[in-house]
Amino acid sequence: MERTILKPRQGPSIREFLRYYVLVLLRERRMSARNIRRTIKRRSRENRGIRPSGALLVDSGELRLVLRQLRTRNFIEPVEDKWRLTAQGRDELARCENQKEAQPDGKERAARKALKLMGEPAPAETVLDVGAGEGFLSFKVAGVGYHVLGIDSGRFDYSKDSVRSAMEKARSRGGKVEFRETSVADLARTDESFDYVVTSQAMHCMRDQKQCLEAIHCLLKPGGMFLCIDFLVGPAGFLRHGWHSLLAISREEWGEMLGECGFVEPSAHKTGDYLVVTARKPLSAQSPC
Ligand SMILES: C[S@@+](CC[C@H](N)C(=O)[O-])C[C@H]1O[C@@H](n2cnc3c(N)ncnc32)[C@H](O)[C@@H]1O
């Protein structure tokens, strides 16, 4: 049987999520810190369907810090060995939840930001869209003049249909976009390379995110740009996309992972419930790898 090692997660984005979600839990009932950690792990277990290590295990030091912060702001108070929500805590929770109504879904905005970051295409510049699905980002990028290859491994039941529908759309529209059913790891074993590798709402559902980033690094030409749109890890992402959003890589984790995979010049831009991340493959790197 496969043993899953859950790594406790920490950092400002996870803390921001906890400052919201601890209030949600304490609205239901009084809880100890230990119970809060266990409940979060249990409620996020649906994420194990995407990745065996997908459930959220919160670092205990991080939770202690958040509980201290919430107590200082009078949002929670201790009762024996448990915590309970105060009236101010209830008001704060209502304020957080109202934000969801106030903010539209940020995916279109994130795509506009992505196109701006990519800029005008030079002649014959090529783009690979990883986890293209029905081609949400592929068609937008082709629309501004890039030559695009969208790939999708067809990992989920729905995604085999998505790729077929993207292929049909590409045939009927003609132009600079084509689709292939393959995984990023398999494409990285060929000698193809691209000026840009983009991906929209797909990194969170990779079985192995690090392996995917290494493959993307391989597929980029030296000096090429990686661009990723995915859920924001934090209350805004959670309020709209639920536990799924916590499968995404947080701003801080991106910084670390991109460095480990050989990328330089990382940048991250928040657009509502999404995060747009970019980085480059160094000019001095080898291609193909
Ligand atoms: C949620 S969909 C996103 C589709 C589209 N990019 C969008 O923004 O609407 C994620 C897609 O990633 C694909 N995928 C998952 N792992 C992959 C891999 N290793 N290589 C290529 N595609 C993958 C899945 O099959 C799925 O269709």
The ligand as an ORCA input file, in Angstrom:
! r2SCAN-3c Opt
* xyz 0 1
  C      -8.629     22.113    -14.494
  S      -8.052     21.694    -16.085
  C      -7.609     23.300    -16.711
  C      -7.952     23.466    -18.167
  C      -7.638     24.823    -18.804
  N      -6.215     25.083    -18.827
  C      -8.385     25.959    -18.179
  O      -7.780     26.931    -17.722
  O      -9.628     25.908    -18.139
  C      -6.465     20.954    -15.811
  C      -6.018     20.023    -16.921
  O      -4.664     19.618    -16.666
  C      -4.520     18.326    -17.257
  N      -3.305     17.674    -16.713
  C      -3.134     17.141    -15.484
  N      -1.893     16.626    -15.374
  C      -1.264     16.846    -16.570
  C       0.038     16.538    -17.084
  N       0.953     15.900    -16.326
  N       0.353     16.919    -18.350
  C      -0.560     17.578    -19.113
  N      -1.817     17.871    -18.689
  C      -2.169     17.523    -17.428
  C      -5.816     17.620    -16.892
  O      -6.074     16.517    -17.754
  C      -6.845     18.764    -17.034
  O      -7.488     18.734    -18.274
*
